Amino acid sequence: MANVLESVNQRTQLVGENRLELLLFNLGSYQSFAINVFKVQEVVSLPRLSALPGSHPSVVGVTNMRGTTIPVINLPQAIGMRPLEINADCNMIITEYNRTVQGFLVGKIDQIVNTDWGNIQPPPKTAGRHHYLTAITQLEREGQNKIIEIIDVEKVLAEIISYDTSISEGVLDHTIAQEFYGKKVLIVDDSTTARNLIKQTLAVVGIEIIEATDGLQALNLLKGWADEGKTVTDEILMMITDAEMPEMDGYKLTHEIRNDQRLKDLYIALNTSLSGSFNDAMVEKVGCDRFISKFQPDKLVEVMQDRLRQTLNID
């Protein structure tokens, strides 16, 4: 177990090549679930837990890992399944999302698989609106194609943490605020929760939102405008894109835009829950203009205002 993730730090070359690695595990059944390895800090056998009175029902306790107190979430319970019984067979996946560290209680750890974002598909529409999946993929296991369900951890955490989407007093520049009206922004994110949180923050400034659920859909939209003779920078003020998405990730999307003469001047902000230090390097590599760590409403509005000032030639 201790060596399962020992080479994670050597895998950054996958990002930018439209590839990812998934950590596979089960939640007390034969069904396989997964999350992106880049969100994982460590996998350990379940340590001793202390009760946390008044916490969310899915939070089964807290533990201390090297001086850091970590809340532990019973993952199957959080996604509407039967709660996992705490026993010696349980494991804990320690993750970092949106500048917070938490542990997820899971069953058996299966393996890490390397795949292409092109093999990752959105959940079927028949899954309804209340599922906790951000995508699915298929892997050949024991001679059969097995469906792997990739969990929308941002949705899970949003229901437990309750992110504040309000803007702090003094952040909004009222001298230019009226200039937002009539402007459009393209939001690209496979998580409905993430898109909704951005929309709630930007609603106060009157920005019109255009949504895309993956990088390929966004690229096709932009290329379609260009094919019609439209200038993309006239159509939208900027694009805010997630990093991890089915079909085409945000890094590949940015690369494709920068290599299309008709699209290359589009202002792009990378908005992701992955670690800031890693993304700072990737922003420079693929050519994004800004990096915004989820979910920071003040930072989001500040970036929007900086871009608006550019278009208005205001220092």
N, C-alpha and C positions, 0 to 999 in steps of 0.2 A: 504493500500500500504506500509506503513512504516514497517509493521510487516512481509511482504512477505519473507524476507531473514533473519529474526532475529536469526534463528538457524543454519545458514551456518557454523559458526565456530565449531559447535558440530558434524559435519558430516565427519570429517577426517577419521573416522573408515571405511568408505565406500571404501576409496582408499587403495589398497593392497588386496582387496577382489574381484577385477574385477567388481566393481559396480560404478555407478555414479548417480548424480542427474542432471536433465535437467530443465532449466527454459524455459517454453513455452510461446510464444507470437505470435501475428499476425502482419502483415505489411500492414494493410488496406484491407485485403481480408479474406476469410474464411480459407485459408491455414494456418496451424500451423508450426512455425519455433522454433528452440531451440538452446541454447548454454549451455555449462557445467556451473553449479552453481559455481564451484570453480574459474571460471574466473570473477565472478561478485562481485563487492564491495557493490553495492547499487542499488536500484530501486526507482526512484522518478518521480513525475509529472514533465513535462517539465518546467524547469525554464526559466527566461528571457535570451535571447541570444543576444550577441553582434556580429556585422559583423566582418569578418576576411578577409579583401581585399587580393586578390591574392592567396587565398587558393584553394585547390582541389574542383571541382564542387560539390562533395558529402559532403563536410564539410559546414554545414549550419550556423556555427557560433561558438562562444566560450562562456563558462559560468564559473563562479567562484564558487567553492564548498569548503567551509572552507579553503579559502586562496590558493587553487590550481586552476589554469586556465586549463580548460578541453575543448579540441576541441569536437564538437558534429557532428557526421556523420549521415546523412540521410540513414539508412541502406538499405531500399528497393532500393533507387537510386544507392547505391554502388554495389548492386548485379544485376543491370540491370532491375529492376522493375520500375513501375511508382513511382516517388518521393512521399513520404508521405506528405500530406498537414499539415502544422503546425497549430494546434488548441488545444482547451482545453482537447481533448481526448488523446493527445499524451503523451507518457511516455519516460523516458530516462533510459537506462541501463548503469550504470557506470562499466567499466571493466578495468582490468589490464592485458595487454599482453606484454611480452617481455620488461618488465621494463618501460612501458609507460601506462598512464591512459587516457582513452577516453570514451566519451559517445556515445551511439547509440540511435538514434531517432527511436522509434517503436510505434506500435499502442497499442491495448489492451494487458495487461499482463494476461496470463491465469492461470497457476499454476506451481508448482514444482512437478516433478515426479521422483520416485526412480526406477532405472532399472539396468539391468546387461549388461556389455559390450558385452556379447554373443548375446544380442538382437539387437545390433547395427550393421548395415550392410553397406558396401560401397555403394555409389550411383550406379545405374545401368549403365552398359557400354554405353547404348543407350543415356545417358544424354550428351555425347560428352565431349569435352575437356574444354569448356568455362563456365561450371557451377560453382557455388559458394558453393557447398555442400561438406562437408567432410564425411557425413554419413547420413543414414536414419534409422528410426525405426517405428514400428507400435504400437499404443496404442488403447485399446478398449474404445471408447467414445460413449455414448448414444446407446449402443448395436451394434456399428459398429467399425470395425478396421479402424483407421485413420492414414494416413501416416504423420509422423513428420520429417521435413527436418532440419538437423543439419548444421548450416552455417560454412563454412571454413573461420573463422575470420582472420586467418593468411594471406590468399590470399587477403581478402578485405584490410587489413592494408598494405600489401606489395605494392599494387597498389596506395595507398595514400602516404605512407611514403617513399618508394623507399629505401630499406635497402642496405647498402654498404657491399658488400661481399669481398672487398679487404683486404689484410693483411698489417698492418702497418710496416713501415721500421724498421728493427732490430728484428722483432719477429721470422722470419724464421732462424733457426740455420743451416747455410750453411755447417758446418762441418759434419752434418749427413744427410743433405737433400737428397743426392743421394741414401741413404738407403731406402727411401720411394718407389722408383721405384720397381715394381714387387709385392709390398704389396697390400693387399685387405682389405677393410673396409665394414662392413655390416651396411647400414642405414635403420632404421625401422621407418617409419612415414606415416600416412595416408594422409598427406597434400602434394600434388605435389609441391606446392610452397616451403614448408619447405625443401623437399628433394633437389629441384633444387638449393636453396640458399646454402645448405651444399656442394653440388657438385661443385658449382662455386668457393667456397672458397678453396676446396681441390684440384681443378684442377691444381693449380700452383705447388703443390708438387708431382704430378704424381701418386697419389694413384688411384688404380682401385676401382670403386664403385660397390657394389652389393646392390640392393634395395629390400625391402619388404614393403608392404603397411599396414600391421598390425602385431600384436604380434604373432598370431597363425601361420601366413604364415612364419614368421621368425623362430619360434620354430620348425615347420615342416622341414624347410630347414636345420637347425642345426642337428636335430635328424636324418635326411636323410643322412647327411655326416657321422655321428657316426655309423649308421647302415651299411654303406659301409666300415667301418673300418678306416675312416679318423679321424685325430686329429684336432678338430676345431681350436685350437690355431695355427696350421700349415696352415690352410686354410685362416684365416683372422687375421689381426693384432688386431682388436677390433670390438665391436658393438656399434653403436650410436643409441639410441632408444628414441622415444617420450614417453610421459607418457600416453596421451589419444589417444586410437585407437579402432576401431571396433573389435569385436570378442575377443580380448585379449589386455589389456592395458600393458604399459611398466613395471609396478610394478609386475604384475602377470607373465609376460614373464621372468623377472629377477628371480623371485622366482622359476619358473619351471627350469630354467637353473641351478641355484645353487643347486637344489635338484636332478639333474641328474649327476651321477659320471662322465659321459663321457663329460659333457659340463661345469662343475662347475668352471673350471679355466679360462673361457673366460673373457676377460677384457671388462667391460660394462660401458659406459658413458650415463647418463640420460640427454637428451637434450630436454628441455621443456619450454613453456612460462608461466607455473604456477609459483607461488611465490617462491623465492629462499629459504626463511626460512623454509617453509613447506617442500620443496623437500630435503633440507639438512637432515631433520629427516627421510624422507622416504628412502633416499639413504642408510642411516645406517640400517633402518629396513629391507629392502629387499635385501641388499647386493650389491648395485652398487658400482663401484670403484670411479666414479667421477660424479659431477653434472655440467652441462653447461647450463646456461640460454640462450634461443634464443634471438636474433641472434647476436652472438659475434664472428666474424671470428678470431680475435686474440686469444681469449680464446680457441676456437676450435683447432687451430693449436698448441697452447701450450700443450693442453692435448694430442694431437696426438704425439707430440715430446716426451713428458714424457713417454708415452707408448713405443715408439720406443726405447728410451734409456734403458728402462727396458729389452727389448728383446735383446739389444746389450750389456747389463751389463755395461752401462756407467752411472756414477753418475751425 
